[in-house]
Amino acid sequence: MPVLDLNNPEFQRQLVALDKHERHAVISAIGKLLTLDWHALHRHSGFNWEEIKEREVRGPNGETLNSLRVTQKMRLVGYRNGHTLVLLSLHPDHDSAYGR
Protein backbone atom coordinates (compact mmCIF):
# COMPACT_ATOMS: atom_id res chain seq x y z
CA MET A 1 0.00 0.00 0.00
CA PRO A 2 1.22 3.51 -0.68
CA VAL A 3 2.39 5.70 2.14
CA LEU A 4 0.86 9.16 1.74
CA ASP A 5 2.91 12.33 2.11
CA LEU A 6 0.55 15.23 2.88
CA ASN A 7 3.30 17.62 3.98
CA ASN A 8 3.44 19.89 0.95
CA PRO A 9 2.55 23.41 2.17
CA GLU A 10 0.56 24.22 -0.98
CA PHE A 11 -1.54 21.06 -0.57
CA GLN A 12 -2.14 21.90 3.10
CA ARG A 13 -3.20 25.50 2.29
CA GLN A 14 -5.58 24.30 -0.40
CA LEU A 15 -7.06 21.61 1.85
CA VAL A 16 -7.89 23.94 4.73
CA ALA A 17 -9.32 26.55 2.31
CA LEU A 18 -11.94 24.12 0.98
CA ASP A 19 -15.50 24.32 2.18
CA LYS A 20 -16.67 21.62 4.57
CA HIS A 21 -18.26 19.43 1.87
CA GLU A 22 -15.19 19.54 -0.42
CA ARG A 23 -12.79 18.97 2.49
CA HIS A 24 -14.81 15.92 3.56
CA ALA A 25 -14.60 14.53 0.01
CA VAL A 26 -10.80 14.91 0.04
CA ILE A 27 -10.43 13.30 3.48
CA SER A 28 -12.68 10.44 2.37
CA ALA A 29 -10.55 9.94 -0.77
CA ILE A 30 -7.36 9.93 1.33
CA GLY A 31 -8.90 7.27 3.56
CA LYS A 32 -9.69 5.15 0.50
CA LEU A 33 -6.16 5.64 -0.87
CA LEU A 34 -4.79 4.14 2.35
CA THR A 35 -6.67 0.90 1.68
CA LEU A 36 -5.37 0.30 -1.87
CA ASP A 37 -2.11 -1.19 -3.06
CA TRP A 38 -0.37 0.42 -6.04
CA HIS A 39 -1.82 -2.02 -8.56
CA ALA A 40 -5.37 -1.46 -7.30
CA LEU A 41 -4.85 2.32 -7.26
CA HIS A 42 -3.73 2.37 -10.90
CA ARG A 43 -6.76 0.29 -11.91
CA HIS A 44 -9.34 1.96 -9.65
CA SER A 45 -11.99 3.48 -11.93
CA GLY A 46 -13.13 5.95 -9.27
CA PHE A 47 -9.70 7.55 -8.86
CA ASN A 48 -8.97 7.44 -12.61
CA TRP A 49 -5.17 7.67 -12.11
CA GLU A 50 -3.79 9.65 -15.06
CA GLU A 51 -0.29 10.74 -15.97
CA ILE A 52 -0.06 14.46 -16.70
CA LYS A 53 1.66 14.53 -20.05
CA GLU A 54 2.29 18.28 -20.39
CA ARG A 55 6.06 18.74 -20.35
CA GLU A 56 5.95 21.99 -18.39
CA VAL A 57 4.00 20.37 -15.54
CA ARG A 58 6.51 18.43 -13.40
CA GLY A 59 7.23 17.65 -9.78
CA PRO A 60 9.81 19.53 -7.69
CA ASN A 61 12.68 17.38 -9.01
CA GLY A 62 11.28 16.81 -12.50
CA GLU A 63 9.04 13.90 -11.49
CA THR A 64 6.17 12.89 -13.74
CA LEU A 65 2.97 14.03 -12.08
CA ASN A 66 -0.29 12.14 -11.89
CA SER A 67 -3.82 13.22 -11.16
CA LEU A 68 -6.48 11.36 -9.22
CA ARG A 69 -10.18 12.10 -9.23
CA VAL A 70 -11.61 13.08 -5.83
CA THR A 71 -15.03 14.20 -7.07
CA GLN A 72 -16.52 14.67 -10.51
CA LYS A 73 -14.85 18.09 -10.74
CA MET A 74 -11.95 17.96 -8.22
CA ARG A 75 -8.58 16.27 -8.69
CA LEU A 76 -5.48 15.65 -6.57
CA VAL A 77 -2.05 16.02 -8.16
CA GLY A 78 0.99 14.18 -6.90
CA TYR A 79 3.75 11.78 -7.80
CA ARG A 80 5.09 8.43 -6.75
CA ASN A 81 8.39 8.39 -4.90
CA GLY A 82 9.19 4.74 -4.18
CA HIS A 83 6.37 3.51 -1.92
CA THR A 84 5.19 7.03 -1.17
CA LEU A 85 2.46 8.99 -2.93
CA VAL A 86 3.42 12.64 -2.49
CA LEU A 87 0.36 14.89 -2.78
CA LEU A 88 1.21 18.33 -4.12
CA SER A 89 -2.02 20.14 -4.89
CA LEU A 90 -5.79 20.10 -5.09
CA HIS A 91 -7.69 21.31 -8.12
CA PRO A 92 -11.37 22.11 -7.64
CA ASP A 93 -11.43 22.93 -11.37
CA HIS A 94 -10.60 19.61 -13.08
CA ASP A 95 -8.73 21.21 -16.02
CA SER A 96 -6.37 23.21 -13.78
CA ALA A 97 -4.74 19.92 -12.71
CA TYR A 98 -3.35 19.63 -16.24
CA GLY A 99 -1.86 23.11 -16.44
CA ARG A 100 -4.71 24.46 -18.58
Steps between C-alpha positions, in 0.01 A plus 500: 500500500622851432617719782347846460705817537264790577775739610514727197411852622301581185290184541440584867394860419262380231352231725417733788357761258238257367144520620383230739341281230807511271740443791298195607521361145880538503537339844275214389713450186819499710346234723421288194853549363637350822312176433630440145826351381674661202355256248145556626552878504612505136197292399242667726235652272386747766843660541573489125880523550638698205850609409523872427672507165563875466877546504489825696305338785751306714572422862758688709787285368360443151276209601213399275180614666174311519147608573234314694130574499357598840158612376351547156667842477790487752837331453810438712843537341804316626776260410634165605830496685580135572218377726382852575227696324596865544194725471585844366177681423123496480310621197132580548494582127583168329687660206736700724663171607639471147649848480215635286 
